[in-house]
């Protein structure tokens, strides 16, 4: 398991929440232009964007995410990565997605069986193939 910290303080979380909410296609050709699309008709990526927007609307100091890219197709995964890159908040993320880690987080903490086994710059940790392999992770 990998735990990451990311810092960005460029804008306010509530304004980001509104942008995220607006990014979900509530009107689709399948609904003939109606804006009455129900949340259970959203795909996984759209549902995750709404969940993150909901959390951001509460103005948290830290956003905690568990495996945020799990179950996403490549397009939705890329959309999520771009979205997380722009968020103006400290994030604590647990993930096995090393490509997401490489693209987003300057610092990585690797944990195994509840113990911290590495803590440092992401590029240094991802360059250590033996460390990654010993703890069930792969280079991106």
C-alpha positions in Angstrom: 0.0 0.0 0.0 1.2 3.5 -0.8 0.2 6.6 1.1 0.9 10.0 -0.5 0.8 13.7 0.4 0.1 16.4 -2.1 0.0 20.1 -1.5 -1.7 22.7 -3.6 -3.3 26.0 -2.3 -4.1 27.9 -5.5 -7.9 28.2 -5.2 -10.8 27.5 -2.8 -12.2 24.0 -2.5 -15.8 25.2 -2.9 -15.1 26.7 -6.3 -13.4 23.5 -7.3 -16.5 21.6 -6.2 -18.7 23.6 -8.4 -16.4 23.1 -11.4 -16.4 19.3 -10.7 -20.2 19.2 -10.5 -20.5 21.1 -13.7 -18.1 18.6 -15.4 -20.5 15.7 -15.1 -22.7 15.4 -18.2 -26.1 15.6 -16.7 -27.6 16.0 -20.2 -26.8 13.3 -22.6 -28.2 12.2 -26.0 -29.7 9.2 -24.2 -31.8 11.5 -22.1 -32.9 13.8 -25.1 -31.5 17.0 -23.6 -33.3 16.6 -20.2 -31.4 17.5 -17.1 -33.1 14.9 -14.9 -30.4 12.2 -15.1 -30.3 10.3 -11.8 -27.1 9.6 -9.9 -27.5 5.8 -10.3 -27.3 6.4 -14.1 -23.8 7.9 -13.9 -20.8 5.8 -14.8 -18.0 5.1 -12.3 -15.8 8.1 -13.3 -18.8 10.5 -13.1 -19.8 9.1 -9.7 -16.3 9.6 -8.4 -16.3 13.2 -9.6 -19.6 13.9 -7.8 -18.3 12.2 -4.6 -15.1 14.4 -4.7 -17.2 17.5 -5.4 -19.5 16.7 -2.5 -16.5 16.4 -0.2 -14.9 19.6 -1.4 -18.2 21.5 -0.9 -17.6 20.9 2.9 -14.3 22.8 2.7 -12.1 20.1 4.2 -8.5 20.8 5.1 -7.4 17.4 3.8 -9.0 15.1 1.2 -8.5 11.4 1.9 -8.9 9.0 -1.0 -8.7 5.2 -1.1 -7.8 3.7 -4.4 -9.3 6.6 -6.4 -8.4 5.1 -9.8 -9.8 1.6 -9.1 -12.4 0.4 -11.6 -11.9 3.3 -14.1 -11.4 2.9 -17.8 -8.3 4.7 -19.3 -10.3 7.8 -20.3 -11.9 8.2 -16.9 -8.6 7.5 -15.2 -6.9 10.2 -17.1 -9.8 12.6 -16.3 -9.4 11.8 -12.6 -5.7 12.4 -12.7 -6.2 15.8 -14.4 -8.9 16.6 -11.9 -6.7 15.7 -8.8 -3.8 17.6 -10.2 -5.9 20.8 -10.2 -7.4 20.4 -6.7 -6.4 23.1 -4.2 -6.1 20.9 -1.2 -3.8 18.6 0.7 -4.5 15.0 -0.2 -3.8 11.8 1.6 -4.2 8.9 -1.0 -3.9 5.2 -0.6 -3.2 3.5 -3.9 -1.4 0.8 -5.8 -1.5 2.9 -9.1 2.1 3.8 -9.4 1.5 5.8 -12.6 -0.9 8.0 -10.8 1.6 8.4 -8.0 4.4 9.3 -10.5 2.2 11.9 -12.2 0.7 13.6 -9.1 2.6 13.3 -5.9 6.0 14.8 -5.0 6.2 12.7 -1.8 5.5 9.1 -1.2 5.3 7.0 1.9 5.3 3.2 1.3 3.6 1.1 4.0 3.6 -2.6 4.3 1.7 -4.5 7.0 1.1 -1.3 8.9 4.7 -0.2 9.0 6.4 2.6 7.1 9.1 1.0 4.9 10.0 4.1 2.8 9.4 7.8 2.9 10.8 10.3 0.4 10.7 11.9 -3.0 8.4 10.0 -5.3 11.0 9.9 -8.1 13.6 8.3 -5.7 11.2 5.7 -4.4 9.9 4.7 -7.8 13.5 4.3 -9.0 14.1 1.7 -6.4 12.9 -1.5 -8.1 14.0 -3.8 -5.2 12.0 -1.8 -2.7 8.9 -1.8 -4.9 9.1 -5.5 -5.6 9.7 -6.4 -2.0 6.4 -4.6 -1.1 4.2 -5.8 -3.9 4.4 -2.7 -6.1 5.5 -2.3 -9.7 7.4 0.5 -11.5 5.0 2.7 -13.6 
